[in-house]
Amino acid sequence: MRYLVREKLFSIGDDFWVTDEPGNKVFLVDGKALRIRETFELKDASGAVVATIRRHMLTVHDSMDIERDHAVIATVRKALISPLHHRSVISLAGGGELEAVGNVIDKEFEIRWGREVVAVVSRSWFRMRDTYGVDVAPGQDDALMIAIAVCLDRIHHDEQEQRR
């Protein structure tokens, strides 16, 4: 399933919809203002929270947790060394890791489980500015893949802001 994510200049309190290809609202990314640490809730179209995203505070490398039912199901962090391309690691609570490889800043990367591509993120599918797609492979957890893409977007957005 391919989803359309409209990038916004992130600030706490920002909300935006993730739609499917026909334009149906599927997930709401709800930025929570007035929290000690940066928090986003991923809600389905009915308003039910399907994941909560929280930034780790005071870490050497940016990382974010993805929670479901008040338990961390994944932690997204930028790899310590990645000289040839952007690389991020997604540690899963049940064991194992996913890897995001490609050009995360330009929104052209794959999320992999070993050699298997479980999602592709690409800006090239759309002509609209500040928009990228997340194409989730069949049988994968769509909400988790969207949450991972949002985490990576946020981590790399903040990194670019610090360089300015």
N, C-alpha and C positions, 0 to 999 in steps of 0.2 A: 504494500500500500504506500502510495506517495503522498506526503503531506507538505503543505506550503507554510513556511514560517516567515512571518513578516518581522524583520529585525526592527528594533526600536533602539534609540540611544538609551541604554539601560540607566535607570535611576530607580532608587527604592520607591515602590509604589506604582511602578509601571505595570500595566496589564496589556496583554495582547492575545489574540486568538490564533490558534493553529487550525488550518482548514485542510480538507481533503481536496483532491484535484477538481471536483465539480464545484467547490466553494462552500461546502457545508462546514459549519463550525464544529470541530471535533474536540479540541482541548483549549482551555483557557489557562494561560500562564499568568498567575496572579501574584504580583510583587507585593510583599507585605511591608508596609511602612511601620515605623516606630518599633522595630525589633532591635535587640542588641546586636545580633549578627544578621547579615543579609539572608533573607528567606524568600523563596518563591513556592507557591503551591500550583501543582498541575491538576486541573479539574477537568472532568469530562463535561460533555455538553449539558448534562442535567445539573451540574454544579457539585457533584461528589468529588472529593479530593482523591486522586489516584496516586499521587506522589508528592512528597515535600522535598524541596531542595534547600540545603543549608550550607553556607560557606564556613569553612574552618577558620578560626581566628588564630592569629599569631603562629603561622606555620612558615617554614622556609620556602616551600613552593606552594602556590595556590592549590587548594583542593576543596572539593564540595562533596557533601553526602547527599545521597538520594534515599529517602525513607518511604516506607509503605507500612501503614498500620503501626506507626511509632517505632519501627525498627529499621536500622540502616540496611538497605539491600545492595548498595553499591557506593563506592567512593571513586570520584573522578579526580585525577591529578596529572599535572604535566610531568613528563618523564624528565629525570635529572639530566641525562645526556641524550641529545638527539641532533647530531651535527648535519645530517644530510636532508632531513625533512622534519616537519612537525610530528611529534609523537606524544600521545597521552595514554595513560593506563587507567583502566576502569577495573578496580578490584571488586569482585562479587562476594557478597556475604556467604553464599553457599559454597564458596571455593572457586578458584579459577579467575582468569582475567580476560577482559576484552581489551583491545588496543585500537586507538584511533590514529590513523596514519594518513598523511597527505599534507595539504596546505590548509590548516585549520583557520588561519587568518582570512584567507580568501574563500573559505567555505567550500573547499574541494577536497574531501577526504572520505575514507572508508572506516567503518567500525567493524573489527574482525574478531572472531573467536577462533584462534589459531589461524588456519589458512582460509577458513570460511568467512565470507563477507556477510554480515548480518544486517548492515544498513549502509547506505551511501548518502552522503550529504553533498549537495552541489548547488551552486548559485547559477550555473550555466543553463539549467532547465527553464529559467524564467527570465523574461526581459525586464521585469519590474525591479526598480532600484530597491536596495535594502531588503531583499527577499531571497530565501534559499529553500531548497527542497530537502526533505528527509525521506528516502525511499527505504522502507523497512521490508526485509525479506519475509516471505510467508512463514508462519509458525513462530515468529519472534514476538517479544513483548513490545508492542507499539509504544505504549506510554513510557516504558523504560528507555527506549531508543530516543524518543523526543526529549525526555529529561536529560539524557546524556548530551545531546546536541545543545540544549540550552546551557548546561554547565560549561561545556567547552567554549561556547560563544561568550559567556560571561567571563570566564577565566582569561581568555585571549583578548577580550575587549579591555579588561583592566590592565593587562600587561602592556598593551599599546598605549593606554592613557599614561602609565607611569613613565614611558619612554619619551613622552612629549615634554 
